[in-house]
């Protein structure tokens, strides 16, 4: 990223825009932006905050910019646990009654929420790779 400073473009520090995990399908037509959280998100009050949502939307835009507009990019949070409390995070107008996904803003696709015991997933993936 660059900033326009005193009539010239100056590179910013390169510590920003680090996607936690980016998965790509074998055919290269689908990408998944994944952010693993280390808290349970068992209710709307403990769900990821606005800054987490904005970061995910920014990452999707960045992937689409680099990979092209013909690819599908989906957004995901992974939380520790086995019971799915939150299904997805959506953006909608304030003070508007929401009864379905259609009531949300279409420019901000949902961030799908998944619950997994991370240790089991990591160990299983590692052991599977050893056997391959």
N, C-alpha and C positions, 0 to 999 in steps of 0.2 A: 504494500500500500504506500502511496505517496501523498504528501500534503503540499498545497500551494502556499509557500511561505516566502515573504519578501521578494515577490516576483520570480521565484524559481520553484521547481518541484523537487522536494526533498524526500528520500525514502524514509519510511517509519521503521521503528524497531521490528524485527521479524518474529516477534513472539506471539503475535495475534493470529487468529483464524486457524486454529489447530483442531481439526475434527477429531473427536474421540475415536470413532470407528467408521470407516466407509467400506461398505460391501458392494461388490459389483457382480452382476450375474455373468454366467459363462458367455452369453451372447453379447454382453456389453450394452444391453438396452435398458437395464434396470439397476439403479443404485439405491442403497439404503444408508441414510445418515443415522448413526446409532450413538446415543449418549447413555452410558451406564451410570446410574445413580447409586449412591451408597446409603440411601435412606429408604424407608418403606413406602412412602406416599400412600398411606392408607385412607386418606380423606382429601377433599378439596383444600383444606387448610394446610396439609402437609405436602401438597403437590408442588412440582417445580414452579418457581417464580417467573415473573415477567421476563427477567433478564435471561433465564434459561430458554424460554420460548423464542425470544427474539434471536438469540444465538443460533438456535436450530433453523429458524426460517432463513437467516443469513447464510448458513452453510448450504442449505438446499439451493438458494439462488446462486451461490458460488459454484456448486457442482454443475448446475444447469448451464451456467456461463461457459465453463470449461468443456463439459462433455457434449453440449449441444442441446437444442430445443426438442430433438426427437426422442431423447431418452426419458424414461420415467424415473423420478426421484421421490422416494418416500422417506418419512421422518419417524424416528422411533426413540422412545425412552425404555430402558430396561431397569427394573427395580428388583431388589432382593426379595424373595418370598415365593409362595406358591399360589396364593389366592389373588386373582386379578380384581383389584378394587376399582382402579381407574381404567377405563377402556381407551380413551384418547383425550387429547387436549385440543380445544378449538378456540378460535378468536371470533368474537361477535361484538356488536354494538353494545355499549353500556346501557343499562336500564331497559333492555329489550327482553321480552319473554322468549326463551328458547325452548322449543319442544322437539326439534330434530336437527340433524346435521345441515339441513337445507336453510335453517335460520342463521347459520354462521357465515362469516365472510369468506367468499370463494378464493380470494387471493392468498389466503393463509390455509393451506391444506392441513388436515389433522396430523397431530403427532401421536402415533399409536403407542400405547403403553403395554409393556410385557413384564411379567413377573417370573423370575427364575432364581433358583439357588445358584449363585455364581460359582461357588466352589465346585459343585457337581458338574456344571457346564464346562468349566475349565479343565477339570480332571478328565471328563469324558472325551473332550476334544483332543486333549494331549494324548490319551491312551489310544484313541482311534488313529491319530497320526503316526504313532509308534508302530501300529500293526500294518499300516499301509505300505 
